[in-house]
Amino acid sequence: MINNNKNNISIMKIIFRIFPMAFAASPLYFILGNLVAILHGISHGFRTLMTQKLFDSVPLLILNDNVFGEVILIAITLALTFIMIQILNGADNFMIIDNENIIIGYIEQKVNEKAGKVDIISFENPEYLDDIRRAKEGISGSAELVSTLTSLISLYVPYFIFMGIYLYNLKPILMVSLIIIFIPTFITQFIRVKIFTDLADESGPIRREYEYYEKCIVDKQYFKETRILGAFHYFKELYTCSLNLLNKEIWKAEKKIGIIELFMRLLTVLGYIGVLYLLFISLLNGEISPGAFGAVFGSLGFMFNVMEQIVCIRIGEISNNLGTIKNLIRFLDMPERDGKDYNIDEKPDIALNNVSFSYPGAKKPSLTNINLNIKSGETIAIVGENGAGKTTFVKLIMGLYTPIKGKVTIGGKDTSEISTKSIYINVSAVFQKYQRYEMTLGENIEIGSLNKIANKDSITRNKFLDEAVLKADLEISEEKLENGYDTMISREFNGIDLSGGQWQKIAIARGFYRNHNMIVLDEPTAAIDPAMETNLYNKFAELAKEKTAIIVTHRLGSAKIGDRIIVMDNGQIAEIGSHDELMDMDGKYTRMYSAQSKWYSQTC
């Protein structure tokens, strides 16, 4: 489910969501960093005060030698203030950068946790994929937002409070003038927020396009086939076109804000000249001392630089990042798939009652009016042509997806009401699109059941691994895998690579390694020849006794091991029965089996 409320997130809501996470990332460090920033801000104001005192004391020294000690003390205090400013500045900058990295890591963890809690079907929705990408863009922006606002509050606010009181005591109009001349720049930043928020929303699909084309060119998952097909220049053109389109959108936004900023800066410069005039007139009229004039004149440039940094850089950064931060908040606020924890029976019955299912944005349903009861301990084979709905059917049975109509029950419990933890705890699955983890052989198998790894000695560990490897018919050759289960199977990490068939057997071993009372094999043997596949499935049939087993295969010779065979066609169950019963029907299954019979003449 996608959150389409694009403009209902205020800056206050962002602050109340991001700052608690920033504080939780490292509470003591967060507090210490702000204390350093407060001292840093006050030290700059104190420098101006001590500069005035030094300038005012020098004429007194000329007239009266008795104040020499006092002047020296003021000079030493000013020198120590300069030293302290440099120390605090270095510490403040270091802690800001370090704290940003801590916050980024913490929020990344929250985003990953969130992605693991939303409904799996969301990953089939392009809008959701856009939301994930946008959320990730907002992570660094959120850390910068925290740094910016904490600097404003802890560094700049103490400085300007100090300077405001100081200027007000000198001449109130000086303080008021400084505030007024920055109003145009503040207005500019509010306009910037709107422009860049709209840009972040509108450019999302374009960014996803050019990032995908970039992967096709350089990502190892794609580039081999891209090179072989001679499609490098084709994808390069698509990438360049998408990137140019994105740059045009960015340029339009930048040009608009640039024109506005130019006009507002002219007003600010005129205001700056006005403040200098007021300061000069106040000196001539004797309203401020020469020391005060020198101190304020010397710090005026610093104050304007600070204000420019706040308004144009710091708040400008917030403006540029605010759109992506809103995307992050929208993602974190997305509904999660919830449900109650139940103890599912060890070998539960599974029932599908009038089940229909559609993928997000699809014009036609993938499954329509499915009715099926799977008995405890039964082995079911699901067959059908490509696009018949086999994999979708299996994902509904496993509770990965929930139907848009009807219901699926496991052990009498509706899968839409059960927590995913309760559903998956005793389920093992091997899919056609299995993962090739860039880790050791043992780790690739053990990841199937992480609770088996904890506190296990090497003998027990190898025993569990040996059992899974034997079930999957995976050969561990010392010549190929010289370090056994500790062999790194990734060239990227100075290891070895394996054939597609070996990788499939590793994925199958991973499925067998997991404790389960239901196992699903969704065409995991595509890279294995028919003879090896038949042997593997025959062994699987023995292992699956007294357990609920679901097999999805396009090779009908292997489907015979099922107690019942489900024939899928165009999103519906066309036929159900054993191999012999289906052959007697002389229907779709018979025609499919006859077409494939030459594959099995020597193996079945």
C-alpha positions as CSV (number, residue, x, y, z in Angstrom):
1,M,0.0,0.0,0.0
2,I,1.4,3.3,-1.1
3,N,1.0,6.5,0.9
4,N,-0.2,9.1,-1.6
5,N,-0.6,12.0,0.8
6,K,2.2,14.1,-0.7
7,N,1.8,17.5,0.9
8,N,0.5,16.9,4.4
9,I,3.9,16.7,6.2
10,S,4.7,20.0,8.0
11,I,8.2,21.0,9.0
12,M,7.1,20.6,12.6
13,K,6.1,17.0,12.0
14,I,9.4,16.4,10.4
15,I,11.3,17.8,13.4
16,F,9.2,15.7,15.8
17,R,9.9,12.6,13.8
18,I,13.6,13.1,13.0
19,F,15.0,14.6,16.2
20,P,13.9,11.7,18.5
21,M,15.7,9.3,16.1
22,A,18.8,11.5,16.1
23,F,18.8,11.6,19.9
24,A,18.2,7.8,20.2
25,A,21.2,7.2,17.9
26,S,23.6,8.4,20.5
27,P,22.1,10.4,23.4
28,L,25.2,11.3,25.3
29,Y,27.1,12.3,22.2
30,F,24.1,14.4,21.0
31,I,24.0,16.3,24.3
32,L,27.8,16.8,24.5
33,G,27.9,18.1,20.9
34,N,25.2,20.7,21.7
35,L,27.0,21.9,24.8
36,V,30.2,22.4,22.7
37,A,28.2,24.3,20.1
38,I,26.6,26.6,22.8
39,L,30.1,27.5,24.2
40,H,31.3,28.0,20.6
41,G,28.5,30.5,19.9
42,I,28.9,32.5,23.1
43,S,32.7,32.7,22.6
44,H,32.2,34.6,19.4
45,G,30.0,37.2,21.1
46,F,32.4,37.4,24.0
47,R,35.2,38.2,21.6
48,T,33.3,41.3,20.3
49,L,32.8,42.5,23.9
50,M,36.5,42.0,24.8
51,T,37.6,43.7,21.6
52,Q,35.5,46.8,22.6
53,K,37.0,46.8,26.0
54,L,40.5,46.6,24.6
55,F,39.9,49.5,22.1
56,D,38.4,51.6,24.9
57,S,41.2,50.9,27.4
58,V,44.1,51.9,25.1
59,P,43.3,55.7,25.2
60,L,43.0,55.4,29.0
61,L,46.4,53.8,29.1
62,I,47.9,56.7,27.3
63,L,46.4,59.1,29.9
64,N,46.9,57.0,33.0
65,D,49.7,54.4,33.6
66,N,47.8,52.9,36.5
67,V,45.5,51.0,34.1
68,F,48.4,49.1,32.5
69,G,47.7,45.9,34.4
70,E,44.0,46.1,33.6
71,V,44.8,46.6,29.8
72,I,47.2,43.6,29.9
73,L,44.5,41.5,31.6
74,I,42.0,42.4,28.9
75,A,44.5,41.7,26.1
76,I,45.3,38.2,27.6
77,T,41.5,37.5,28.0
78,L,41.0,38.4,24.3
79,A,43.9,36.2,23.2
80,L,42.6,33.3,25.3
81,T,39.1,33.9,23.7
82,F,40.6,33.6,20.2
83,I,42.4,30.4,21.2
84,M,39.2,29.0,22.7
85,I,37.2,29.8,19.6
86,Q,39.6,27.8,17.4
87,I,39.5,24.8,19.8
88,L,35.7,24.9,20.0
89,N,35.4,25.4,16.3
90,G,37.5,22.3,15.6
91,A,35.7,20.2,18.2
92,D,32.3,21.4,17.0
93,N,33.0,20.6,13.3
94,F,34.3,17.2,14.1
95,M,31.4,16.3,16.3
96,I,28.9,17.5,13.7
97,I,30.3,15.3,11.0
98,D,30.7,12.3,13.4
99,N,27.2,12.7,14.7
100,E,25.8,12.9,11.2
101,N,27.4,9.5,10.4
102,I,25.9,8.0,13.5
103,I,22.4,9.4,12.7
104,I,22.7,8.1,9.1
105,G,23.5,4.6,10.3
106,Y,20.6,4.6,12.8
107,I,18.0,5.9,10.3
108,E,19.2,3.4,7.6
109,Q,18.6,0.7,10.1
110,K,15.0,2.0,10.7
111,V,14.4,2.2,6.9
112,N,15.6,-1.4,6.5
113,E,13.4,-2.6,9.4
114,K,10.4,-0.8,7.9
115,A,11.0,-2.4,4.5
116,G,10.9,-5.8,6.3
117,K,7.5,-5.0,7.9
118,V,5.5,-3.7,5.0
119,D,3.4,-6.2,2.9
120,I,5.6,-8.1,0.5
121,I,3.3,-7.3,-2.4
122,S,4.4,-3.7,-2.1
123,F,7.6,-4.7,-3.7
124,E,5.7,-5.5,-6.9
125,N,4.5,-1.8,-7.1
126,P,6.7,0.7,-9.0
127,E,5.4,3.5,-6.8
128,Y,6.6,1.7,-3.7
129,L,10.0,1.1,-5.2
130,D,10.1,4.9,-5.9
131,D,9.2,5.4,-2.2
132,I,12.1,3.3,-1.0
133,R,14.6,5.1,-3.3
134,R,13.3,8.5,-2.1
135,A,13.4,7.4,1.5
136,K,17.0,6.4,1.1
137,E,17.8,9.8,-0.4
138,G,16.1,11.4,2.6
139,I,18.4,9.7,5.1
140,S,21.5,11.9,4.6
141,G,19.2,14.9,4.2
142,S,17.7,14.1,7.6
143,A,21.2,14.0,9.2
144,E,22.0,17.3,7.6
145,L,18.7,18.7,8.9
146,V,19.5,17.7,12.4
147,S,23.0,19.2,12.1
148,T,21.6,22.4,10.7
149,L,18.9,22.9,13.2
150,T,21.1,22.0,16.2
151,S,23.7,24.5,14.9
152,L,21.0,27.1,14.6
153,I,19.7,26.5,18.1
154,S,23.0,25.7,19.9
155,L,25.6,27.7,18.0
156,Y,23.9,30.7,16.3
157,V,21.0,31.4,18.7
158,P,23.4,31.9,21.7
159,Y,25.6,34.0,19.5
160,F,22.8,36.3,18.3
161,I,21.2,36.5,21.7
162,F,24.5,37.7,23.1
163,M,25.0,40.1,20.2
164,G,21.4,41.3,20.3
165,I,21.7,42.3,23.9
166,Y,25.1,43.9,23.2
167,L,23.8,45.9,20.2
168,Y,20.6,46.9,22.0
169,N,22.6,48.3,24.9
170,L,24.7,50.3,22.4
171,K,21.8,51.5,20.2
172,P,18.5,49.6,19.9
173,I,18.1,50.6,16.2
174,L,21.2,48.6,15.3
175,M,19.7,45.4,16.5
176,V,16.4,46.0,14.8
177,S,18.1,46.9,11.5
178,L,20.1,43.7,11.5
179,I,16.9,41.6,11.8
180,I,14.9,43.6,9.2
181,I,17.5,43.3,6.4
182,F,17.5,39.5,6.4
183,I,13.7,39.2,6.0
184,P,13.9,39.1,2.2
185,T,16.4,36.2,2.3
186,F,14.2,34.3,4.7
187,I,11.3,34.7,2.3
188,T,13.5,33.3,-0.5
189,Q,14.2,30.1,1.4
190,F,10.5,29.4,2.0
191,I,10.0,29.7,-1.8
192,R,13.0,27.4,-2.3
193,V,11.4,24.8,0.0
194,K,8.3,24.6,-2.2
195,I,10.2,24.5,-5.5
196,F,12.6,21.7,-4.4
197,T,9.9,19.7,-2.7
198,D,7.9,19.6,-5.9
199,L,11.1,18.7,-7.8
200,A,11.8,15.7,-5.5
201,D,8.3,14.4,-6.1
202,E,8.2,15.0,-9.9
203,S,11.6,13.7,-10.7
204,G,11.3,10.4,-8.8
205,P,10.3,8.1,-11.8
206,I,13.0,9.8,-13.9
207,R,15.7,9.1,-11.3
208,R,14.6,5.5,-11.1
209,E,14.9,5.1,-14.9
210,Y,18.4,6.5,-15.2
211,E,19.6,4.5,-12.1
212,Y,18.2,1.3,-13.8
213,Y,19.9,2.0,-17.1
214,E,23.1,2.7,-15.2
215,K,22.9,-0.7,-13.6
216,C,22.4,-2.3,-17.1
217,I,25.7,-0.7,-18.1
218,V,27.9,-1.3,-15.0
219,D,26.3,-3.7,-12.6
220,K,27.7,-7.2,-12.6
221,Q,24.2,-8.7,-12.6
222,Y,23.6,-7.1,-16.1
223,F,26.8,-6.0,-17.8
224,K,28.0,-9.4,-19.1
225,E,24.8,-10.0,-21.1
226,T,24.7,-6.3,-22.1
227,R,28.2,-6.6,-23.6
228,I,27.5,-9.9,-25.3
229,L,24.3,-8.5,-26.9
230,G,26.2,-5.4,-28.0
231,A,23.6,-3.3,-26.1
232,F,26.1,-1.0,-24.3
233,H,25.4,2.0,-26.6
234,Y,21.7,1.3,-26.5
235,F,21.5,1.5,-22.7
236,K,24.0,4.4,-22.7
237,E,21.6,6.4,-24.9
238,L,18.7,5.6,-22.7
239,Y,20.8,6.5,-19.6
240,T,21.9,9.8,-21.2
241,C,18.4,10.6,-22.3
242,S,17.0,10.1,-18.8
243,L,19.8,12.0,-17.2
244,N,19.4,14.9,-19.5
245,L,15.7,15.0,-18.8
246,L,16.4,15.0,-15.0
247,N,19.0,17.7,-15.5
248,K,16.5,19.9,-17.4
249,E,14.0,19.6,-14.5
250,I,16.8,20.5,-12.0
251,W,17.9,23.4,-14.1
252,K,14.4,24.8,-14.3
253,A,14.1,24.7,-10.6
254,E,17.6,26.2,-10.0
255,K,16.9,29.0,-12.6
256,K,13.7,30.0,-11.0
257,I,15.2,30.2,-7.5
258,G,18.3,31.9,-8.8
259,I,16.4,34.8,-10.2
260,I,14.5,35.2,-6.9
261,E,17.6,35.0,-4.8
262,L,19.4,37.7,-7.0
263,F,16.6,40.2,-6.4
264,M,16.5,39.5,-2.6
265,R,20.3,39.8,-2.3
266,L,20.2,43.3,-3.8
267,L,17.7,44.3,-1.0
268,T,20.0,42.7,1.6
269,V,23.1,44.6,0.3
270,L,21.2,47.9,0.5
271,G,20.3,47.0,4.1
272,Y,23.9,46.3,4.9
273,I,24.9,49.7,3.6
274,G,22.2,51.2,5.8
275,V,23.5,49.5,9.0
276,L,27.0,50.9,8.3
277,Y,25.6,54.4,7.9
278,L,23.7,54.1,11.2
279,L,26.9,52.9,12.9
280,F,28.9,55.8,11.5
281,I,26.3,58.4,12.4
282,S,26.0,57.0,16.0
283,L,29.8,57.4,16.4
284,L,29.7,61.0,15.1
285,N,26.9,61.9,17.5
286,G,28.8,60.4,20.4
287,E,26.1,57.8,21.0
288,I,28.7,55.0,20.9
289,S,32.3,54.9,21.9
290,P,35.2,54.6,19.4
291,G,35.9,51.2,20.9
292,A,32.3,50.1,20.4
293,F,32.4,51.4,16.8
294,G,35.7,49.4,16.1
295,A,34.4,46.2,17.8
296,V,31.0,46.3,16.0
297,F,32.5,47.4,12.7
298,G,35.1,44.6,12.9
299,S,32.4,42.0,13.8
300,L,29.8,43.3,11.4
301,G,31.3,41.3,8.5
302,F,31.4,38.2,10.6
303,M,27.8,38.7,11.7
304,F,26.7,39.0,8.0
305,N,28.7,36.0,7.0
306,V,27.1,34.0,9.8
307,M,23.6,35.2,8.7
308,E,24.4,34.4,5.1
309,Q,25.6,30.9,6.2
310,I,22.4,30.4,8.2
311,V,19.9,31.7,5.6
312,C,21.6,30.8,2.3
313,I,23.6,27.8,3.1
314,R,22.1,26.1,6.2
315,I,18.5,26.9,5.5
316,G,19.2,26.4,1.8
317,E,20.4,22.9,2.6
318,I,17.2,22.3,4.5
319,S,15.2,23.6,1.5
320,N,17.0,21.4,-1.0
321,N,16.6,18.3,1.2
322,L,13.1,18.9,2.6
323,G,11.4,17.1,-0.2
324,T,13.5,13.9,0.2
325,I,13.0,14.1,4.0
326,K,9.2,14.2,3.6
327,N,9.6,11.1,1.4
328,L,11.4,9.4,4.2
329,I,8.7,10.3,6.7
330,R,6.0,9.1,4.3
331,F,7.8,5.8,3.9
332,L,8.2,5.3,7.7
333,D,4.5,6.1,8.1
334,M,3.4,3.5,5.6
335,P,1.1,0.8,6.9
336,E,2.8,-2.4,8.0
337,R,1.5,-5.9,7.6
338,D,0.5,-6.9,11.1
339,G,-1.3,-9.8,12.7
340,K,-1.6,-11.8,15.9
341,D,0.9,-14.4,16.9
342,Y,-0.5,-18.0,16.8
343,N,1.0,-21.4,17.4
344,I,0.2,-23.1,14.1
345,D,-0.3,-26.8,14.2
346,E,2.8,-28.8,13.5
347,K,1.3,-30.1,10.2
348,P,-1.6,-27.7,9.4
349,D,-4.3,-28.1,6.8
350,I,-4.3,-25.3,4.2
351,A,-7.5,-24.0,2.6
352,L,-8.2,-21.5,-0.2
353,N,-11.8,-20.3,-0.4
354,N,-12.9,-18.3,-3.5
355,V,-9.4,-16.7,-3.7
356,S,-8.7,-14.0,-6.3
357,F,-5.5,-11.9,-6.5
358,S,-4.2,-9.0,-8.6
359,Y,-0.8,-7.4,-8.7
360,P,-0.7,-3.6,-8.0
361,G,-1.6,-1.7,-11.2
362,A,-2.5,-4.9,-13.1
363,K,-5.5,-4.6,-15.4
364,K,-6.4,-8.3,-15.1
365,P,-6.3,-10.6,-12.0
366,S,-3.5,-13.2,-11.8
367,L,-5.7,-15.7,-10.0
368,T,-9.5,-16.0,-10.1
369,N,-11.9,-17.9,-7.8
370,I,-9.4,-20.5,-6.5
371,N,-10.7,-23.2,-4.2
372,L,-8.4,-25.9,-2.8
373,N,-7.9,-27.9,0.4
374,I,-4.5,-29.2,1.1
375,K,-4.4,-31.9,3.8
376,S,-1.8,-32.2,6.5
377,G,1.2,-34.1,5.3
378,E,0.1,-34.1,1.6
379,T,2.4,-33.5,-1.3
380,I,1.0,-31.2,-4.0
381,A,2.5,-30.6,-7.4
382,I,1.5,-27.5,-9.3
383,V,2.0,-27.5,-13.1
384,G,1.1,-25.2,-15.9
385,E,2.4,-23.1,-18.8
386,N,4.4,-19.9,-18.2
387,G,2.2,-17.2,-16.9
388,A,-0.5,-19.6,-15.7
389,G,-0.2,-18.2,-12.1
390,K,1.8,-21.0,-10.5
391,T,4.2,-18.9,-8.5
392,T,1.5,-16.4,-7.4
393,F,-0.6,-19.4,-6.3
394,V,2.3,-20.7,-4.1
395,K,3.0,-17.3,-2.5
396,L,-0.7,-17.1,-1.5
397,I,-0.5,-20.7,0.0
398,M,2.6,-19.7,2.0
399,G,1.0,-16.5,3.2
400,L,3.6,-14.2,1.4
401,Y,0.7,-12.5,-0.3
402,T,-2.8,-12.0,1.0
403,P,-5.8,-12.3,-1.5
404,I,-7.8,-9.3,-2.6
405,K,-10.9,-11.5,-2.5
406,G,-11.7,-14.7,-0.5
407,K,-9.3,-16.0,2.1
408,V,-6.4,-18.4,2.7
409,T,-6.3,-20.3,6.0
410,I,-3.4,-22.2,7.6
411,G,-4.5,-24.4,10.5
412,G,-7.9,-22.7,10.4
413,K,-6.3,-19.2,10.8
414,D,-6.7,-16.5,8.1
415,T,-3.3,-15.6,6.7
416,S,-4.4,-11.9,6.6
417,E,-4.8,-12.0,10.4
418,I,-1.7,-14.0,11.4
419,S,1.7,-12.4,12.0
420,T,4.2,-13.3,9.3
421,K,6.5,-14.6,12.1
422,S,3.9,-17.2,13.0
423,I,3.4,-18.2,9.3
424,Y,7.0,-18.5,8.3
425,I,8.5,-20.1,11.5
426,N,8.1,-23.7,10.2
427,V,8.1,-23.1,6.5
428,S,11.0,-23.6,4.1
429,A,11.1,-22.6,0.5
430,V,13.4,-22.7,-2.5
431,F,12.5,-20.4,-5.3
432,Q,13.6,-20.3,-9.0
433,K,15.1,-16.9,-8.4
434,Y,17.3,-17.9,-5.4
435,Q,20.0,-15.8,-3.9
436,R,23.7,-16.3,-4.5
437,Y,25.1,-14.8,-1.3
438,E,28.7,-13.7,-1.6
439,M,29.9,-15.6,1.5
440,T,31.3,-19.0,2.3
441,L,29.7,-22.3,1.2
442,G,28.7,-23.0,4.8
443,E,27.2,-19.5,5.4
444,N,25.2,-19.8,2.1
445,I,23.5,-22.9,3.6
446,E,23.3,-21.9,7.2
447,I,21.5,-18.7,6.4
448,G,18.5,-20.9,5.9
449,S,18.1,-21.3,9.7
450,L,20.2,-18.8,11.7
451,N,19.0,-20.2,15.0
452,K,20.9,-23.4,14.3
453,I,24.2,-21.5,14.1
454,A,24.1,-20.0,17.6
455,N,26.4,-21.8,20.2
456,K,27.1,-24.8,18.0
457,D,30.5,-26.5,18.0
458,S,32.2,-27.3,14.7
459,I,31.2,-31.0,14.9
460,T,27.5,-30.3,15.4
461,R,27.7,-27.5,12.7
462,N,29.2,-29.9,10.2
463,K,26.7,-32.5,11.0
464,F,23.8,-30.2,10.2
465,L,25.5,-29.0,7.0
466,D,26.3,-32.6,5.9
467,E,22.6,-33.6,6.3
468,A,21.4,-30.7,4.1
469,V,24.1,-31.3,1.5
470,L,23.3,-35.0,1.2
471,K,19.6,-34.2,0.8
472,A,20.4,-31.8,-2.0
473,D,22.8,-34.1,-3.8
474,L,25.5,-31.5,-3.6
475,E,29.0,-32.8,-4.0
476,I,31.7,-31.3,-1.8
477,S,34.9,-32.0,-3.7
478,E,38.2,-31.2,-2.1
479,E,39.7,-30.3,-5.5
480,K,37.0,-27.7,-6.1
481,L,36.2,-26.7,-2.6
482,E,39.6,-27.0,-0.9
483,N,38.5,-25.4,2.3
484,G,35.2,-27.3,2.5
485,Y,32.4,-25.3,4.1
486,D,34.8,-22.4,4.7
487,T,35.4,-21.9,1.0
488,M,34.5,-18.4,-0.2
489,I,32.2,-18.7,-3.2
490,S,32.6,-15.2,-4.6
491,R,35.2,-14.0,-7.0
492,E,34.6,-10.5,-5.6
493,F,36.1,-11.6,-2.3
494,N,39.0,-13.6,-3.7
495,G,37.0,-16.8,-3.8
496,I,35.7,-19.2,-6.5
497,D,32.6,-19.3,-8.5
498,L,30.3,-22.3,-9.1
499,S,28.1,-23.4,-12.0
500,G,24.4,-22.6,-12.2
501,G,23.6,-26.2,-11.3
502,Q,25.8,-26.2,-8.2
503,W,24.3,-22.9,-7.1
504,Q,20.8,-24.3,-7.4
505,K,21.8,-27.3,-5.3
506,I,23.2,-24.9,-2.6
507,A,19.9,-23.1,-2.6
508,I,18.1,-26.4,-2.2
509,A,20.4,-27.4,0.6
510,R,19.6,-24.1,2.2
511,G,15.9,-25.0,2.1
512,F,16.5,-28.5,3.6
513,Y,18.8,-27.0,6.3
514,R,15.9,-25.0,7.7
515,N,13.6,-26.8,10.3
516,H,10.2,-27.1,8.7
517,N,6.9,-28.9,8.6
518,M,6.1,-27.4,5.2
519,I,8.5,-27.1,2.3
520,V,7.9,-25.4,-1.1
521,L,10.1,-25.9,-4.1
522,D,9.2,-23.4,-6.8
523,E,11.0,-24.6,-10.0
524,P,14.4,-24.5,-8.3
525,T,15.9,-27.0,-10.7
526,A,15.9,-25.1,-14.0
527,A,19.7,-25.4,-14.3
528,I,19.7,-29.1,-13.6
529,D,19.2,-31.7,-16.4
530,P,16.0,-33.8,-16.4
531,A,17.6,-37.0,-15.1
532,M,19.2,-35.3,-12.1
533,E,16.0,-33.4,-11.5
534,T,14.0,-36.6,-11.4
535,N,16.5,-38.2,-8.9
536,L,16.3,-35.1,-6.8
537,Y,12.6,-35.0,-6.7
538,N,12.3,-38.7,-5.9
539,K,14.6,-38.1,-2.9
540,F,12.5,-35.1,-2.0
541,A,9.4,-37.2,-2.0
542,E,11.0,-39.5,0.6
543,L,12.1,-36.6,2.7
544,A,8.7,-34.9,2.5
545,K,6.8,-37.9,3.9
546,E,4.6,-36.8,6.8
547,K,5.3,-33.1,5.9
548,T,3.2,-30.8,3.8
549,A,5.1,-30.3,0.5
550,I,4.4,-28.0,-2.5
551,I,6.3,-28.5,-5.7
552,V,6.0,-26.1,-8.7
553,T,7.5,-27.5,-11.9
554,H,7.2,-27.1,-15.6
555,R,8.5,-30.6,-16.1
556,L,5.6,-32.9,-15.7
557,G,7.7,-36.0,-15.3
558,S,8.7,-34.7,-11.8
559,A,5.1,-33.9,-10.9
560,K,4.2,-37.6,-10.6
561,I,5.6,-37.7,-7.1
562,G,2.7,-35.5,-5.9
563,D,-0.3,-37.1,-4.1
564,R,-2.3,-34.7,-6.2
565,I,-1.3,-32.6,-9.2
566,I,-2.9,-29.1,-9.7
567,V,-3.0,-28.0,-13.3
568,M,-3.1,-24.2,-13.6
569,D,-4.4,-22.4,-16.7
570,N,-4.9,-18.6,-17.1
571,G,-5.0,-18.0,-13.4
572,Q,-7.5,-20.8,-12.5
573,I,-7.3,-24.4,-11.5
574,A,-8.1,-26.4,-14.7
575,E,-7.7,-29.9,-13.4
576,I,-6.9,-31.7,-10.1
577,G,-5.9,-35.4,-9.6
578,S,-3.1,-37.9,-9.5
579,H,-1.0,-38.5,-12.5
580,D,-3.1,-41.5,-13.6
581,E,-6.4,-39.7,-13.0
582,L,-5.3,-36.7,-15.0
583,M,-4.1,-38.9,-17.9
584,D,-7.5,-40.7,-17.9
585,M,-9.2,-37.2,-18.2
586,D,-7.4,-36.7,-21.5
587,G,-7.4,-33.0,-20.9
588,K,-4.8,-30.2,-20.7
589,Y,-2.4,-32.3,-18.5
590,T,-2.5,-35.2,-20.9
591,R,-1.6,-32.9,-23.8
592,M,1.2,-31.2,-21.9
593,Y,2.6,-34.6,-20.7
594,S,2.5,-36.1,-24.2
595,A,4.4,-33.1,-25.5
596,Q,7.1,-33.6,-22.9
597,S,7.2,-37.4,-22.9
598,K,10.4,-37.6,-24.9
599,W,12.2,-36.0,-22.0
600,Y,11.2,-38.8,-19.6
601,S,11.4,-41.9,-21.9
602,Q,14.8,-42.9,-20.4
603,T,14.4,-41.5,-16.9
604,C,10.8,-42.3,-15.7
